[in-house]
Every structure is written in structure tokens, then in C-alpha cells.
Amino acid sequence: MATPRPPAATPILTVVAVGALLVGCSASVQVGTSTPKLSAEKLAAQVAEKLARTTGQPKPDVSCPEDLRGKVGTTTRCKLTADDGSTLGVTIKVTSVDKNTINYDYRADDSASPAPS
């Protein structure tokens, strides 16, 4: 018996829905170095895990180009990629640092970029 497939727009809508859920979210991480820093891989994993818990969906593909330095005001841009190749930018901003704990907010762009042709 054939299983019905969701329409092709579903992944894009999922990315947009995830983006809406990211607005105003925050997280923190504790690291054990003298200069607090969160690796790009760990940051991407934390954002993906938070999204999965928030949406009840599998972890999305999130990538971050650089480590997050523990200095208030530091920002980085990560990218969420949907199954269809469409992307949604996510801005991460350090809000406070308490010893080795980096607290940050993240916000998704208002709209997704379509998949490359």
C-alpha cells in the first residue's frame, strides 16, 4: 500500500515554522576554558536539539561557520537547511557571560531562502 507523500512545500513551511519558534529564544552553555568559547559544532548541535524539542520534529540540519566567543555582544550566523535544500539564517548573540557560562539568544530570519535550482 502506497503511503501518501506530503506536498513539496512542506519542508519550506517547516523551516518557516521553525523560524517563527526561534524568535526570542535563549540558551546557555558552560565551558571549561579560561576564555569561554563554544565550538561551532556544539553550538549547531544545541540549536538543532532545542528546535527538535520545541517542534516535536527530528533534529534539523544546522551548521555554524565559527566558534562562539564568550564576549557580550558577539554574534555569529548559523544556517538551518531543510530536506529540499531551502535555508533559514539564524543569528546567535551573546547576552551575558558568567565565569565560564555563555548565555545567548538566537533569532531566525523572517523568511527562508529557496533551494538552489
C-alpha positions as CSV (number, residue, x, y, z in Angstrom):
1,M,0.0,0.0,0.0
2,A,1.5,3.3,-1.0
3,T,2.0,6.0,1.7
4,P,0.8,9.5,0.6
5,R,3.7,12.0,0.4
6,P,3.3,15.5,1.8
7,P,3.4,18.3,-0.7
8,A,6.9,19.6,-1.7
9,A,6.2,22.9,0.1
10,T,6.1,21.1,3.5
11,P,9.9,21.3,4.1
12,I,9.8,25.0,3.3
13,L,6.9,25.6,5.6
14,T,8.6,23.6,8.3
15,V,11.7,25.8,8.0
16,V,9.5,28.9,8.3
17,A,7.6,27.4,11.2
18,V,10.8,26.6,13.0
19,G,12.0,30.2,12.3
20,A,8.9,31.5,14.0
21,L,9.6,29.4,17.0
22,L,13.2,30.7,17.3
23,V,12.2,34.3,17.8
24,G,13.2,35.4,21.2
25,C,14.7,32.0,22.4
26,S,17.8,31.9,24.5
27,A,20.1,29.2,25.8
28,S,23.3,29.0,27.8
29,V,26.3,26.7,27.9
30,Q,29.0,26.2,30.4
31,V,32.5,25.6,29.1
32,G,35.8,24.9,31.0
33,T,38.3,27.2,29.4
34,S,39.8,30.4,30.6
35,T,38.3,32.3,27.7
36,P,34.8,31.0,27.3
37,K,34.1,29.7,23.8
38,L,31.6,27.3,22.3
39,S,32.7,25.4,19.3
40,A,30.7,25.8,16.1
41,E,29.8,22.1,16.1
42,K,28.4,22.2,19.7
43,L,26.5,25.4,19.0
44,A,24.9,23.9,15.9
45,A,24.0,20.8,17.9
46,Q,22.5,22.8,20.8
47,V,20.4,24.9,18.4
48,A,19.2,21.7,16.5
49,E,18.4,19.9,19.7
50,K,16.4,22.9,21.0
51,L,14.5,23.1,17.8
52,A,13.7,19.4,17.9
53,R,12.3,19.6,21.4
54,T,10.3,22.8,20.6
55,T,8.8,21.5,17.4
56,G,8.5,17.8,18.1
57,Q,10.3,17.1,14.8
58,P,13.6,15.4,14.1
59,K,16.7,17.4,14.6
60,P,17.2,19.8,11.7
61,D,20.4,20.2,9.8
62,V,22.1,23.3,11.4
63,S,25.6,24.5,10.7
64,C,27.6,27.3,12.2
65,P,30.7,28.7,10.5
66,E,32.7,29.7,13.6
67,D,33.0,29.2,17.3
68,L,31.0,31.5,19.6
69,R,33.3,33.6,21.8
70,G,32.1,34.4,25.3
71,K,32.0,38.2,25.0
72,V,28.8,40.1,25.4
73,G,27.5,41.4,22.1
74,T,29.4,38.8,20.0
75,T,27.3,37.5,17.1
76,T,27.5,34.7,14.6
77,R,25.2,33.4,11.9
78,C,24.2,29.8,11.6
79,K,22.2,28.2,8.8
80,L,19.3,25.7,9.0
81,T,18.9,23.6,5.9
82,A,15.6,21.8,5.1
83,D,15.4,18.5,3.2
84,D,14.6,20.3,0.0
85,G,17.7,22.5,0.2
86,S,15.9,25.7,1.3
87,T,17.7,27.5,4.1
88,L,16.9,29.8,7.0
89,G,19.5,32.0,8.7
90,V,19.8,32.1,12.5
91,T,21.6,34.9,14.3
92,I,23.2,34.0,17.6
93,K,24.1,36.8,20.0
94,V,25.9,36.5,23.4
95,T,23.8,38.3,26.0
96,S,25.9,37.6,29.1
97,V,28.9,35.7,30.4
98,D,29.1,34.4,34.0
99,K,32.6,33.0,34.6
100,N,32.6,30.1,32.0
101,T,28.9,30.1,31.2
102,I,27.9,31.8,27.9
103,N,24.3,32.9,27.7
104,Y,22.9,33.7,24.2
105,D,19.8,34.5,22.3
106,Y,19.0,33.2,18.8
107,R,16.6,34.5,16.2
108,A,15.7,33.1,12.9
109,D,15.3,35.2,9.7
110,D,11.7,36.1,8.9
111,S,11.8,34.1,5.6
112,A,13.6,31.1,4.1
113,S,15.8,31.2,1.0
114,P,14.6,28.8,-1.7
115,A,16.7,25.8,-2.6
116,P,19.2,26.4,-5.3
117,S,18.0,25.4,-8.8
